[in-house]
């Protein structure tokens, strides 16, 4: 999760938002944003998706089988 937290932090900063402003605009708590950016493993997936949607991104889960099929193409 830390890689995603780092990316979210980077996107937030590119948008020129503080953690507090970002949390307010997304509709989540400041503590959640801090935990997410620090890569804490206990963050709620529904809120992660809410943050990603605000940034115009989404979370995709790919199985190992799907990865192998994609790499063969």
N, C-alpha and C positions, 0 to 999 in steps of 0.2 A: 504493500500500500504506500510505502514511502515514495516510490517513483511517481505515483499519481499525485500525492500530496505536494511534491516538489513542482510538478507541472501546474497544478492548480494555483499554487503560490505565484509562479511565474506569470500565468495568465492574469491573475488578479492585479499584480503589479503593472503589467502591460496596460491594463484598463485604467490605471491610475487610482485604484481604490485601496483604502486602508482596510485592515481586517474588519474593523468595526463597521465601516460603510458597506463593505461587501456583504457581511452577515445580514445587515439591515435590508439591503436590496434583494438578497436571495430569499430572505425570510427564515433564516436559521439563527441560532445563538452564536455569539462571539466565541464561546468556549468550543463549540463544534468546529468552527473554522480553524481555530488554533490547533485543536487535536488532529484535524484532517491534514493540515499543512505539516505537522510534525510527524505524521505517519503512524499515529496511535491506532492499534488494531481494533479498537472497540467502537469505531464509528458506525453509524447506522447506514446501511446501503441505500435506503430510500432517500435519506438526506444527501448522500453523496451524489445520487442521480439528480436531485434538485439543484445542487451546486453546478454539476456538469451541464445541465440543461440551460442554466442561466448563462454559462460561458459558451453555449453553442456546441457542446460536445456530448458524447454519450459513452456509456460503459458497455463493452461488448465482451461476452464470455465465449471463448472458443475452446472446444474440446481438443484433446490431442489428435483424435481421429480427423477432425475438421482441418487441423493444421497440416497434417500429412497430405490430405487431399488437395489443399490449396497449393502446397509446395510442389506437387507433381504437375500442376498445370503450366 
